[in-house]
Amino acid sequence: MGTLLRGSLSLAALGGSLGPRIPRLFTPTPVAAPTCSAFPSLVNHSQARGKTFRKKVSKPQRRYFRYADGLKAQGLPVPKTPVNVIENKFWKVSNGMKVYKPVSPGSRNRRHATRFHLHKGSCIRRLSYGKRSTGGRNNSGRITMRHKGGGHKRRVRSVDFMRTSMAGQQVVRMEYDPNRSASLCLLRCLSTNEFSYIVQCEGVQVGSILHSYRQGIPSPREGEDPIPRSQLVQQGNCLRLRDIPVGTLIHCIALRPDGPAQICRSAGTSAQLIATDIETGHAQIRLASKEVRIVSVDCVATIGVVGNKDHRLRNWGKAGARRRKGIRPSVRGIHMNPCDHPHGGGSNSKGNKHNRTPWGWLTKGWKTVRRKRWFIVTPRWKANKK
């Protein structure tokens, strides 16, 4: 009969062998393969795919292809446009945040600030010590801080909040600190080659030279010009409040002239120096909560804002991420028994009670500070009412 192929029967061969009895049912016509000069790799010459699967060329792409063809015709090189996109199948970078893709339920909505600029190794061992976990318990074994326990091992970095070194210090690298929201800067003293950690200031880069004028601005020698104000008020420099211009943003503020920095040390925080009175020896600073405080003019502060300001936009993504940070789950009092919480018992009701702590103290609006503190000019509750 005709020629029998594997899995199919050639109708053309059948028509040719049977002659006039069976007409030719199918006449093969050549099919032109689709052409696409822009995306030659998308064309499969062995099998033409449907139109739905072909990627269309946009107008900007056509404009660029015409521009590239014109340069090639003139014999000129085609400039390559670098695209600053960091992305893979698990995450992408968007507006300075590392956003994870929903490849699993735990990675959905997970995001945190980028850390590509931070050191990937461990910290300096002699500038740190191991943190002993307490699980929120005191020396007698009683829980004094709820919702704490477990988590990954940590090392506490010894941060220099005094800034007593008078010589210039060079920024060696930026490091991650698991014990605080801000990052750290590793400094090297140019005169003694000693290393120290400070809280990273926004705008400070690797290689920058920072100075500390805790003992005051040094007087110039004979024939030398005084230190210009632009060099003194530099991001990351430590100065006394009497030497800082009014209106400057500051952080790592000390409360005693001979004490360490205690205020504005977390990520993205800062205060503003709004007044300085040399005669009375007091300065006024406005905190992020709009509270105005009185501090001695001999106290020191660091110029600038604490870095890692996108820390507040983080999203853990899953409960296990909080457990690795040492945070245990918290149960609402409305789901407890009456013996465990004032809100407990009943059927989804607090029993017509105001919000209270497990020990019966009023919360959410109840004033806990009764005495007036002389160093607070405007309390935050009064400043937020305005």
N, C-alpha and C positions, 0 to 999 in steps of 0.2 A: 504494500500500500504506500503510504508516504513515509517520510522520514520522521521517526518518533523521537522527540527530545525528552529530557528528564523533567517530569512533572508537567509537561505541556505538549500541545500538538500544533505543529505549524500548519495554519490554514492555507498559507500561500503554497506550501508543498502539496497539500491535499487538492487544491484547485488545479494545480499544474498536472498532477498525476491522473486525476479522474477525467480530465478533459472537459467536454461540453456538458456532461451530466450534472456537475456541481459547479455553480458559478463561483467566481472569486469573491469571497465574503469580506475580506479585509485587505486593503492595499497599504502597506507601510509608507508613510510620508515622512521625510526628514523633518525633525523638530529642531529649530534654532535654539541653541543654548543661550540663556540670558547673560547679558554682559553688564558689568558694573565696574567702571574705572576707579570709583572711589574705594570700594571694598572688594578687591579681587578674591580675598579669602572666603567671602561668603558664597561664592558661586561654586556649585557642585556640578561639574560637567557630565558626570555619569548619570545623575538623576536630578531633574529640575524640580525643585521644591515649589510648593504652592506660594501664592503671592502673600498670604497671611504671614509666612515665616520670614519674609525678606525684610531686612532693616532699611528703612527709608533714610535718605540723605537729607539733612536739614539745610535750610537756606544759608546759615552761617558756614556750614561745611562746604557747600558748593562755592561760596564766595572765597573761602580759603583755598580750595582746590584750583580755582581759576587764577588766584594770585600766585600759587606755587607753580602752576604750569607756565605762567608768564615769566617767572624768574628762571625756570629751567630752560625756556626757549632763549633767554638772553645769556645763558651760561653762568648765572649767578647762583650762589648757594641759598638754599631755603632755610631761613632761621627757624630754630626749634623753640617752641613756647613751652617752658617748663610749667607743669601744673603741680601746685603745692597741695596735694591731696594725700593724706595718710589714711589708708583704709585697707582692710582685709575682710575675710568672711566672718570674723568674729566681732570686730568693733570698727569704729571710725571716729575721727576727730572733727568736732563741730564747735566753733566759737571757743576754742581753748578747753573744751571738755571732751573727755574720752567716753563716748557713748557706745555701749555694748548692744549688739544686735540680738533679736529674740531667737537665738538658736536653741535656747532652753528656757523653761519657766523661770529659773533663777537669774538668768542674764537679762530678762526683759525689764526695761526701765532702769537698768543699772547704769550709773554714770559717776564719774569723779573727775577732778581736775587733772590735766596732763602732767606727767612726771618724766618726760623725756630729758629734761635739763638736769635732773637730779643724778647724783652718783649712784651707780648700780651695785657697788660693793658694800661692805660693812663699815661701821664707824671705827674711829681710832680707839683701840682697846683701853689705853691708859687714860682716856678722857671719858670713860663710861664705866658703869658697874651694873651687875645683874639685878633685876628687880624681883623681889620676893613677893609673890602673890599672897594676899591675905584672905581673899574671898569675901571682903566686906566685914570681917570680924576683928574685934579688938583683942587685947592681951588675955582676956578671960574667956574667949571663944564665943562671945555673943555677937550676933549680927547687928552692927551699928550703921551699915550702909547697905540698903537693899539693892537687888538687881545687879550684883557684881559677883564675878567668879568665872573661872576657866579662862579661855583665851590663849593666844599664842605667847610664847616666851618673848620677853622684851629686855632691852638694855637701856638704862637711863643715861642720857647724855648730860655731862656736866657743862651747863651753859654759863658763860661768863656774863652775868648781869651787873657786874661792878664796873667793867671797862676801865681798869686802873692803868693799863699800859699807855705810856705817853708817846711811844714811838709809833710810826706808821705800820699798818697791818694790811697785808694783801689778801684778797679773797682767792682761796685756792679752788674751792668747789662748793656746790650746793648739795645738801644731804637731806634725806627724808628722816623724820623723827616720828616714831609710832606713839609717843607719849604726849604730843601736842598737835594742834591743827596747823600750825605754821611750820615752814621748812627752816633749816639751819644753814648758816654759812660757816665754813671752816676757814679760819684766818691764820696767817703766818706772820709773826712779828719780824719786821725787816732787820731789826738790830740783834735779836737773840734767837731767831728761828724757832720760837716756841709756838705751838699750835693752841687754838682755842675756838670755841663755838659761840656764835651769837645768833639771835633770831634774825631770819632773813628779812631785809627791807626791800620793798618793791622798787625796782629800778637799778638795784645793785647787780653788776655783772661780774663774771669771773675775771680776775685780773685787776679789779678796782682797788684803789688804795684808800683805806679808811683811817680816820684819826679820832682820838679821844682826848678831849680837853676838860677832863674832870677837875683838874687843879686850876683851871682858868686858862685864858688865852695867853700864850707866852709873849713877852715883850720882844720886839725886834732888836737885833744886835746893831752895833754901830755900822752905818753904811748900808743897812738892809732895809727894805720896805716892809711895812707890816703885812700880815697875812690878809689877802683880800677877803671881803665878806662873801663873795661867791664861792670861795674855796672852803670857808668855815661852814657855811650853811649848805652842806652837801649831803645827799642821801646816804644815810648810814653813819654819819658822824655823831659823836656823843658830846653834848655841850651842857653847860649850866643854863638854867632858865633865864638868868639875867643877861646871858650872851645871845639868846635866840630872839630874832625879831618877832614882834607881835603879829599874830595871824598865821604863824607857821604850823603845819601839821606835824605832830610828834607822836612817838610811841615809846614803850619801855621806860615809863616815868617812875622815878624813885620818889618815895614819900618822906625820906629822911636825907639830909645832906651827905651822910656817910653810909647810906643803906643801898641795897640793890634795887633794881627795877622791879616794880610790883604791878603797875597798871598798864593796860593796853599791850598785852603780849600775845594774844591769839590772832588767828589769821584774819587779815583784812581790817583790823581795828586801828583806830588812831584817835587822838585828841587834838584840840586846837588851843593854842596859847592866845588868850583874849586880853590879858592885862598883866602888866608888870610894874610893881611899885618898889623901887630900890630903897626908899626911906623907911617904909614899914617892913621891908624884907619879905613881902608876900607876892605871889603870882596867882592868877586865876586861870584855870583850864576848863574847857568845856568837853565833857566826855561824849561818847557816841550815844548815850542815853539822854543827852541834853542836860545832864546834871553839871552844875558849875561848882568846882572845888577850889579851895585855897591850899596852895603848896608853897613851900619856902623857895625863894629865888636861888638858893644855893643847891637845890636838888638838880639832878642831871636828867636828861632825856635824850632820845635818839631822834634825829631828823627823819621825817618821812612816814610812810604807812607800812604796816606789816604786810608781807607778801602773801601769796596763795589766797587771793580774795575770792576765788571761785569755790572755796571749800564749802560755803553755805549751800551751794547748788547740788551737792552730792546726793546720790540715792543708793542705798545699800543694795537693793534688788531682791534680797532674800534674807530670811531670819538667820541663816548660818553665817552670813557676813558679820552680823552683830555679835554672834557668839564668839567668833574668832577675835573680836575686839575686847572680849571680856565682859560683855553686857548680857545679862540673863533676862529672860522674859518677865514682863510686869503684868499682873492681873488686876483688873479694875475691881474696886470695892463693891460695886453693885452685883458682881457675880460671886461674892463670898458669902459665908454664913454670918449670922448676927454676932457670933462670938469672935469673929476675926476682923470685922470692920464695921464702923457705924452705918455704912450704906448697905450692909448685907441683909439677907433675908427678903421675904416678900416675893412678888412676881414682877421682876424688872422695874422695881421702884426703890427710891431712896427713903421711903417712909416720910416724905414731906420735910426732909431735913436739908439744911444748907450744906454746901460742900465742906467736907472735913477730912483730916488726915486719919490714918489708922489709929492714932492716939487721941482723937477728938478735937484737935486744933482746927479752927476755922481757916479756910483757904479761899483763894480767888477773890481778892479784894480786902481781906482782913489785914489791918496794919500791924506789922510785927515789930516795927521800930517805934518806940514811944518817946525816947529821949531826943532832944535836939543836939545835933553835933555842930560845933562852932565852925568847923572847916568846910561845911557844905553851905554855899551861898544860896543856891537854888536847887531844891531836891528834884528828882526826876519826875515824881508824880505831879508836882506843881508846874514843871517845865512842859510836860506833855499836855497839860490842860490848856495852854495858850494856843 
